[in-house]
Amino acid sequence: MSNHDYLIAGGAVAGAVYLALWVQIWLGISRQNFPTWTLWAIMDGITAASIILQSGNYILPAVYATGSLITAASIFIKTRTVKWTWVETMVVTLVIACFVVWRLSGPRMATIAGTIAVIIAGIPQAIDMWKRPWESSFLAYLGFFVANALSTFGGKDWSIEERFYPGLCAVFCLIIVAVIARKFWMPEETNKNPG
């Protein structure tokens, strides 16, 4: 397989995971955090645009931006609820900071700032998953990890525009997978009474 094949495979895996996640959201199997997915859509969009301007590895963040936007819309339409905390406010501040960094320092620094902000934007989701791992899809986040790993492997070199975003996202997704995996050994009464 060529580098480009790995990038396409990573994007295809991510697309398939999003499709499965949307079905789970609509069936009420998986509860997700609306602000987190909205912020991920914005941050992934910023990062994808900055990588495109550098002629880098943009396929995965572009798929993530689109998938996150559709996920956020699905969550809102299904639940009609928005849970907003200080963490989301902090992440919105990071979104603004990314635009400022881009304006002052160019697309390379915007890629770095955007990638770090994507990870920080995931904190509310990770907190929700820690509290209620049985409501999160282990296979979805394992799929996201695989998509990130494929995209990292497909990078042409170890530059910011080729491997920083998918590499950092792979590490974050692996942590999320570990957090969700707790549900497999939690006592049954904990699963029934999530309070």
C-alpha positions in Angstrom: 0.0 0.0 0.0 1.2 3.5 -0.8 1.1 6.4 1.7 -2.0 7.8 -0.1 -3.8 4.4 0.3 -3.3 4.5 4.0 -4.7 8.1 4.1 -7.8 7.0 2.1 -8.2 3.9 4.3 -8.0 6.1 7.4 -10.7 8.4 6.0 -12.9 5.5 5.0 -12.6 3.9 8.4 -13.5 7.2 10.1 -16.5 7.6 7.7 -17.8 4.1 8.6 -17.4 4.8 12.3 -19.3 8.0 12.0 -22.1 6.2 10.2 -22.3 3.5 13.0 -22.2 6.3 15.6 -25.1 8.2 14.0 -27.2 5.0 14.0 -26.4 4.4 17.7 -27.3 8.1 18.6 -30.6 7.8 16.7 -31.4 4.5 18.4 -30.6 5.9 21.8 -27.8 3.4 22.3 -25.0 6.0 22.6 -25.3 9.3 24.5 -22.8 11.9 23.4 -22.0 15.5 24.4 -23.4 18.1 21.9 -21.0 20.9 22.7 -18.0 18.6 22.4 -19.0 17.5 18.9 -19.7 21.0 17.8 -16.4 22.2 19.1 -14.6 19.2 17.5 -16.3 20.1 14.1 -15.0 23.7 14.4 -11.5 22.7 15.5 -11.2 19.9 13.0 -12.3 22.3 10.3 -9.6 24.9 11.3 -7.0 22.2 11.4 -8.0 20.7 8.0 -7.9 24.1 6.4 -4.5 24.9 7.8 -3.1 21.6 6.7 -4.6 22.0 3.2 -2.8 25.4 2.9 0.5 23.5 3.7 -0.3 20.7 1.1 -0.3 18.2 4.0 -2.2 15.2 5.3 -5.7 16.8 5.4 -8.1 13.9 4.5 -8.7 12.7 8.1 -9.3 16.1 9.7 -11.6 17.0 6.8 -13.6 13.8 7.4 -13.7 14.5 11.1 -14.9 18.0 10.6 -17.8 16.9 8.4 -18.6 13.8 10.6 -18.5 15.9 13.8 -20.8 18.4 12.4 -23.4 15.8 11.4 -22.9 14.1 14.8 -23.6 17.3 16.7 -26.7 17.9 14.6 -27.9 14.4 15.2 -27.4 14.7 19.0 -29.2 18.0 19.1 -32.1 16.8 16.9 -32.4 13.6 19.0 -32.0 15.1 22.5 -32.8 18.8 22.2 -30.5 19.3 25.1 -27.3 21.2 25.5 -25.1 20.7 28.5 -22.6 23.6 28.8 -20.0 23.9 31.5 -16.8 25.9 32.2 -14.9 23.3 30.2 -16.8 24.2 27.0 -16.3 27.9 27.7 -12.6 27.2 28.0 -12.6 25.4 24.6 -14.4 28.2 22.9 -11.6 30.4 24.1 -9.2 28.0 22.5 -11.1 28.2 19.2 -10.7 32.0 19.3 -7.1 31.6 20.2 -6.5 29.3 17.2 -7.9 32.0 14.8 -5.6 34.5 16.4 -2.6 32.2 16.2 -3.4 31.5 12.5 -3.7 35.2 11.8 -0.4 36.1 13.6 1.7 33.0 12.9 0.4 31.3 9.8 -1.0 27.9 9.0 1.8 25.7 10.5 1.2 27.2 14.0 -2.6 27.0 13.4 -2.2 23.3 12.8 -0.4 22.9 16.1 -2.8 25.1 18.0 -5.8 23.5 16.3 -4.6 19.9 17.0 -4.0 20.7 20.7 -7.4 22.4 20.9 -9.1 19.3 19.3 -7.6 17.2 22.1 -8.7 19.7 24.8 -12.1 20.0 23.2 -12.5 16.2 23.8 -12.1 16.6 27.6 -15.9 17.0 28.2 -16.6 13.9 26.2 -13.9 12.0 28.1 -15.3 13.2 31.4 -18.8 12.0 30.4 -17.3 8.6 29.3 -15.5 8.2 32.6 -18.7 8.8 34.5 -20.9 6.7 32.2 -18.7 4.3 30.2 -21.6 1.9 29.5 -23.3 4.7 27.4 -20.4 5.0 25.0 -19.4 2.9 22.1 -16.2 1.0 22.6 -16.0 0.0 18.9 -16.6 3.5 17.7 -13.6 4.9 19.5 -11.5 1.8 18.7 -12.4 2.6 15.0 -11.4 6.2 15.4 -8.1 5.0 16.9 -7.5 2.7 13.8 -8.4 5.6 11.5 -5.9 7.9 13.2 -3.2 5.2 13.2 -3.7 4.6 9.5 -3.5 8.3 8.8 -0.4 8.6 10.9 1.2 5.7 9.1 0.3 7.2 5.7 2.0 10.5 6.4 4.9 11.2 3.9 7.3 12.3 6.7 7.4 13.3 10.3 6.4 16.9 9.8 3.7 18.9 11.5 1.5 18.9 8.4 1.8 15.2 7.9 1.7 13.4 11.2 1.1 15.8 14.2 -2.7 15.8 13.9 -3.4 12.1 13.4 -0.6 11.0 15.8 -1.9 13.1 18.7 -5.5 12.1 17.9 -4.4 8.4 17.9 -3.0 8.7 21.4 -6.1 10.6 22.6 -8.5 7.9 21.1 -6.4 5.1 22.7 -7.0 6.8 26.1 -10.7 7.1 25.3 -10.8 3.4 24.4 -9.2 2.6 27.8 -11.8 4.8 29.6 -14.7 3.1 27.9 -13.3 -0.4 28.3 -13.9 0.0 32.1 -17.5 -0.9 31.4 -16.4 -4.5 30.7 -15.3 -5.1 34.3 -17.5 -2.7 36.2 -20.0 -4.4 38.6 -23.4 -5.0 37.0 -25.3 -2.8 39.6 -23.1 0.1 38.6 -24.2 -0.3 35.0 -27.9 -0.4 36.0 -27.7 2.6 38.3 -25.4 5.1 36.7 -26.0 8.0 39.2 
